[in-house]
Amino acid sequence: MKPKSHSIFCMKPGMDYGARIYQSIHMTGGAIMGSGPSNSVVNRHSQSRDLHNLFVYGASLFPQNIGYNPAGLPAALTHFSAEKMRDYLKIPPCTR
Ligand SMILES: Cc1cc2nc3c(=O)[nH]c(=O)nc-3n(C[C@H](O)[C@H](O)[C@H](O)COP(=O)(O)OP(=O)(O)OC[C@H]3O[C@@H](n4cnc5c(N)ncnc54)[C@H](O)[C@@H]3O)c2cc1C
């Protein structure tokens, strides 16, 4: 195929990073999942360690990039967490 035009964009050292420009990136992290409060924000059920009525979903749960297309895993983690959230909602509010 002979495209009319094409361009290559490379970040140079010191350039400000921006996610607004189109690029096939897998942004992850920010509310990571882990084994305990010392290494994570949420537990294995995506439940916040500080606010037990807050459940966090998405690629923000990843401690690092997984090196594969990431979209399936947040969906699976959300499905896994749904059961925990359902159990949580069964607990009478005043005793949560
Ligand atoms: C160009 C591109 C191509 C990709 N191709 C693939 C691929 O082929 N396969 C794959 O597995 N992954 C792919 N990815 C990565 C995949 O899209 C992401 O990993 C996935 O969407 C992350 O899901 P998420 O729920 O964490 O975030 P998102 O899907 O980004 O969802 C976050 C949502 O929150 C909304 N939002 C943001 N701020 C606020 C706010 N303040 N209030 C309310 N709503 C807000 C946003 O509008 C958005 O709808 C691609 C990503 C890009 C950018």
The ligand as a Gaussian input file, in Angstrom:
#p B3LYP/6-31G(d) Opt

LIG

0 1
 C       -5.477000       3.172000      20.843000
 C       -5.565000       2.059000      21.832000
 C       -5.642000       0.751000      21.381000
 C       -5.749000      -0.301000      22.299000
 N       -5.869000      -1.597000      21.824000
 C       -6.045000      -2.583000      22.712000
 C       -6.220000      -3.935000      22.276000
 O       -6.205000      -4.227000      21.088000
 N       -6.431000      -4.912000      23.198000
 C       -6.448000      -4.627000      24.540000
 O       -6.630000      -5.554000      25.363000
 N       -6.273000      -3.366000      25.002000
 C       -6.075000      -2.351000      24.103000
 N       -5.897000      -1.058000      24.556000
 C       -5.869000      -0.809000      26.002000
 C       -7.284000      -0.846000      26.588000
 O       -8.108000       0.065000      25.857000
 C       -7.214000      -0.397000      28.043000
 O       -6.296000      -1.205000      28.736000
 C       -8.569000      -0.571000      28.727000
 O       -9.553000       0.183000      28.043000
 C       -8.450000      -0.100000      30.179000
 O       -9.721000      -0.153000      30.737000
 P      -10.085000       0.826000      31.917000
 O      -11.478000       0.483000      32.331000
 O       -9.015000       0.789000      32.931000
 O       -9.992000       2.300000      31.302000
 P      -10.819000       2.960000      30.119000
 O      -11.290000       1.938000      29.145000
 O       -9.985000       4.101000      29.641000
 O      -12.137000       3.514000      30.849000
 C      -12.069000       4.635000      31.698000
 C      -13.388000       5.390000      31.524000
 O      -13.474000       6.400000      32.556000
 C      -13.973000       7.589000      31.956000
 N      -13.528000       8.702000      32.800000
 C      -12.271000       9.221000      32.892000
 N      -12.250000      10.222000      33.807000
 C      -13.528000      10.317000      34.288000
 C      -14.150000      11.168000      35.251000
 N      -13.461000      12.097000      35.922000
 N      -15.462000      10.986000      35.500000
 C      -16.176000      10.027000      34.854000
 N      -15.645000       9.187000      33.930000
 C      -14.320000       9.353000      33.654000
 C      -13.356000       7.610000      30.565000
 O      -14.135000       8.441000      29.715000
 C      -13.451000       6.126000      30.181000
 O      -14.695000       5.837000      29.581000
 C       -5.770000       0.002000      23.673000
 C       -5.709000       1.325000      24.128000
 C       -5.586000       2.346000      23.221000
 C       -5.520000       3.770000      23.698000

